[in-house]
Amino acid sequence: MNIGIDELARLMVAKRSTRGVRAAAADVGVSPATYSRIENGHMPDLATFAKICRWLERDPNDFLGIEGVGSTSPKVEPAQVHLRKKKTVSQETAESLGALILAVQAAARAHNEMLG
């Protein structure tokens, strides 16, 4: 189910409900400032995005529109991306970068499986 990365902030606000930003940030495992920035539409870095997805109990692929990627092979190092807190890239570019990273990981995993 593809819900789009733009829904991330809306889902965070909905889950936080009447709780304060500090309490929700503590649950996610990020600083209140980071939590607030993302709730206000800024793109999170990959590690923060993963924490938020776990907290929201959502598959990251739901936001990225990617299906069938599967789990990471132990032979392939997980990819990491950090986009600064400023909106240095457009949402479309960030989504495309995420898709590219996941596609490269899938190709590397397939290559490793062929080798043995």
C-alpha positions in Angstrom: 0.0 0.0 0.0 1.7 3.2 -1.2 0.7 6.2 1.0 3.5 8.6 0.0 6.2 10.2 2.0 4.1 13.4 2.4 1.8 11.5 4.7 4.6 10.9 7.2 4.0 14.2 9.1 0.2 13.7 9.2 0.6 10.2 10.6 3.1 11.4 13.2 0.6 14.2 14.3 -2.2 11.7 14.5 -0.2 9.1 16.5 1.1 11.8 18.9 -2.5 13.0 19.4 -2.7 15.2 22.5 0.7 14.1 23.8 3.6 16.6 23.7 6.4 16.7 21.2 8.9 15.8 23.9 7.0 12.6 24.9 6.5 11.5 21.3 10.2 12.2 20.4 11.3 10.1 23.4 9.1 7.3 22.1 10.6 7.5 18.7 14.2 7.9 20.0 15.0 11.3 18.4 15.3 14.8 19.8 12.2 17.0 20.2 13.7 19.4 17.7 14.2 16.6 15.1 10.7 15.3 15.7 9.2 18.8 15.4 11.1 19.5 12.1 9.8 16.3 10.5 6.3 16.9 11.8 6.5 20.3 10.0 7.4 18.7 6.7 11.2 18.5 6.7 12.7 15.3 5.2 14.3 13.0 7.9 17.6 11.3 7.4 17.5 7.5 6.8 18.1 6.4 10.4 15.4 8.8 11.7 13.0 7.7 9.0 13.5 4.1 10.1 12.8 5.0 13.7 9.7 6.8 12.8 8.5 3.9 10.6 9.0 1.5 13.5 7.1 3.9 15.9 4.3 4.3 13.4 4.4 0.5 12.8 4.6 1.1 9.1 6.8 -0.5 6.4 9.1 2.1 5.0 8.3 0.9 1.5 4.7 2.1 2.1 6.0 5.7 2.0 8.5 5.1 -0.8 6.2 3.3 -3.2 8.6 0.4 -3.5 7.4 -3.2 -3.6 9.1 -6.5 -3.5 12.5 -5.4 -2.2 12.6 -8.0 0.6 14.9 -8.3 3.5 18.6 -7.3 3.5 21.0 -10.2 2.9 23.7 -10.5 5.6 26.4 -10.2 2.9 25.2 -6.8 1.9 25.9 -3.8 4.1 22.7 -1.7 4.6 22.7 1.6 2.7 22.5 4.8 4.7 21.7 8.3 3.5 21.7 11.5 5.5 20.0 14.6 4.1 20.6 17.6 6.3 17.8 19.2 8.3 17.5 21.9 5.7 15.3 21.2 2.7 18.4 20.9 0.4 16.6 18.6 -2.1 13.0 18.4 -3.3 10.7 15.8 -2.0 10.7 14.1 -5.4 14.5 14.0 -5.5 14.6 12.5 -2.0 12.1 9.8 -2.9 14.0 9.1 -6.1 17.3 8.8 -4.2 15.7 6.4 -1.7 14.3 4.3 -4.5 17.8 4.3 -6.2 19.5 3.2 -3.0 17.0 0.3 -2.5 17.4 -0.8 -6.1 21.2 -0.9 -5.8 20.8 -2.9 -2.6 18.5 -5.4 -4.3 20.9 -5.7 -7.2 23.8 -6.3 -4.9 21.8 -8.9 -2.9 20.9 -10.7 -6.2 24.5 -10.6 -7.3 25.7 -12.1 -4.0 23.1 -14.8 -4.1 24.3 -15.8 -7.6 27.9 -16.1 -6.3 27.0 -18.4 -3.6 
